[in-house]
């Protein structure tokens, strides 16, 4: 996977950093360096790819189960009967 990131970094340096880090600080530093010059952007991108571990996504809270029955949620007996 590093080879794909390095190839992406050669053609478009911010893309290589994005694949490694996501939209974090290193990505924005690389965008600025690439705007200043293509070569500084490539050097920084290859450095980030070789020195940093891929960023793991932050854990998010589990989404509620939309298919959970009302009986499992506990509000089954709270409803008025239609008798």
C-alpha angles and dihedrals in degrees: 000000000000089000091058090049092049092049089049089048091054094053098035113005098198090054092058091050091045091054089051103039109010120221095334134125095284091056093055092045088054093049090055092046091049090051089052091049140334095235096053088050092053093047092050093045093051090046092052092047094049098040105038129065114234110273113250115220115255114256114255130202114269114263115242115264105251093195097053110123121241090242090060092050092056099239095099093102094043093074120094114245119246094218 
